[in-house]
Amino acid sequence: MMPLLWVPVLPVPQQPFMPAVWA
């Protein structure tokens, strides 16, 4: 489930948002 919403975030310049989702 995590990788699902993590994929759409990859193309986004908001990389710092990725770790925020994992936290």
VOTITOR-162149 format. One record per residue (C-alpha): x, y, z. Coordinates in pm, 1 decimal. Layout:
<rs>
<r <X, Y, Z>>
...
</rs>
This chain:
<rs>
<r <0.0, 0.0, 0.0>>
<r <284.2, 238.2, 87.1>>
<r <455.2, 202.6, -254.7>>
<r <122.8, 278.1, -422.9>>
<r <104.7, 637.0, -301.8>>
<r <486.1, 651.8, -296.4>>
<r <499.1, 608.9, -676.2>>
<r <285.5, 916.0, -758.9>>
<r <506.5, 1117.4, -523.7>>
<r <824.6, 1021.0, -709.1>>
<r <754.6, 1239.4, -1014.4>>
<r <658.9, 1522.3, -779.4>>
<r <938.2, 1764.1, -679.7>>
<r <818.4, 1728.3, -319.5>>
<r <1076.5, 1459.5, -239.9>>
<r <1090.5, 1568.1, 128.0>>
<r <723.8, 1465.9, 141.4>>
<r <812.9, 1100.9, 79.6>>
<r <993.9, 1051.9, 414.6>>
<r <706.5, 1238.3, 579.2>>
<r <468.8, 967.1, 456.7>>
<r <695.5, 689.3, 581.9>>
<r <722.3, 850.2, 926.3>>
</rs>
